Amino acid sequence: MMQSPTEYLPRLSQELGIELYAQRDDVLPFPLAGNKVRKLAAEFESYAALPDLVVTNGAIDSNHCRTTAFMAAHKGIAAHLVLHGDGSDPSAGTALSMLESLGATVSIVEPQQIRTSIEEVAATARGDGKSVEVISGGCHTPAGAIAYAAVGRSVFEDLKPDYVFVASGTGATHGGLAAAAAGVDRPPRVVGVSVARTQERGTKPVLEAAAWTGTSDVQVEFDDRFRAGGYGLVDDTTASAVRLGWSCGLPLDGTYTGKAFAALLAYRREDVPTGARVLFWHTGGMWNHISRLTRSGNHG
Ligand SMILES: *Cc1c(COP(=O)(O)O)cnc(C)c1O
């Protein structure tokens, strides 16, 4: 199991009147990548043999695609990324040149062409006698969820938190942690904070991920009140959570961790009692923060 530090946060604990810890998955090996490192390492380990080529998809600036390219380069296998988004955005140039330096090939397509594009790339490579693995977007895979269930169990058993807050996107991280909680003696309440999807759309993939771990009776709490209107959008609540984090030495971003931290702050006001032990599961997002600074030219 990949280890990351569980870090006590003295200033924020004092400020909020709770015992606050961060699980620093933002500093797993491979810079700027966060929870995708844990999910993708498990995904690659789940293959009986390494393929010649991996194919996956995501936004140009996707942490998942970047990490896939890193891992493929590290293992000496080819990666093809089917990307969507605006290639002329200033931060896109940086993201694309990093993918290129890792030796990945890319195609930028319209969202409705993603599926066919992946199938074509995979079919062509297989036609050339190559073995291919297609990884679903965001690494929303059983191996990814199982990896989070395993690390969640170990961290929850050691720390015995009362609450856990985590950014929830495609759902494997949240689903894995929710499953972990179901398997420990003293289960924390795991709050998955939506970074994009409404409750209606977002709950099912989390339940699916929890089911992949083989755990039954999993409680899924998916809160969509902090999504700020959707993926990559930031409101005042997100921005002030990000500022508070940075000012106390906890690096946050507006796309993912800032939303989860905004939820933590709101729950502390409404729900979390004084002195409670709270674990903020830090999933990464540094690259997203830097991209936002590049685009806006300020620190909002
Ligand atoms: C992808 C990502 C998430 C969401 O993880 P899922 O397993 O897709 O829900 C959260 N935080 C960061 C920084 C991410 O890159």
The ligand as a Gaussian input file, in Angstrom:
#p B3LYP/6-31G(d) Opt

LIG

0 1
 C       -9.615000      13.557000      -9.646000
 C       -9.515000      14.361000      -8.415000
 C      -10.472000      14.271000      -7.385000
 C      -11.700000      13.417000      -7.498000
 O      -11.420000      12.058000      -7.341000
 P      -12.474000      10.978000      -7.817000
 O      -11.933000       9.689000      -7.388000
 O      -12.581000      11.127000      -9.298000
 O      -13.778000      11.304000      -7.185000
 C      -10.296000      15.019000      -6.246000
 N       -9.229000      15.836000      -6.110000
 C       -8.297000      15.963000      -7.069000
 C       -7.173000      16.909000      -6.865000
 C       -8.404000      15.233000      -8.265000
 O       -7.472000      15.370000      -9.228000

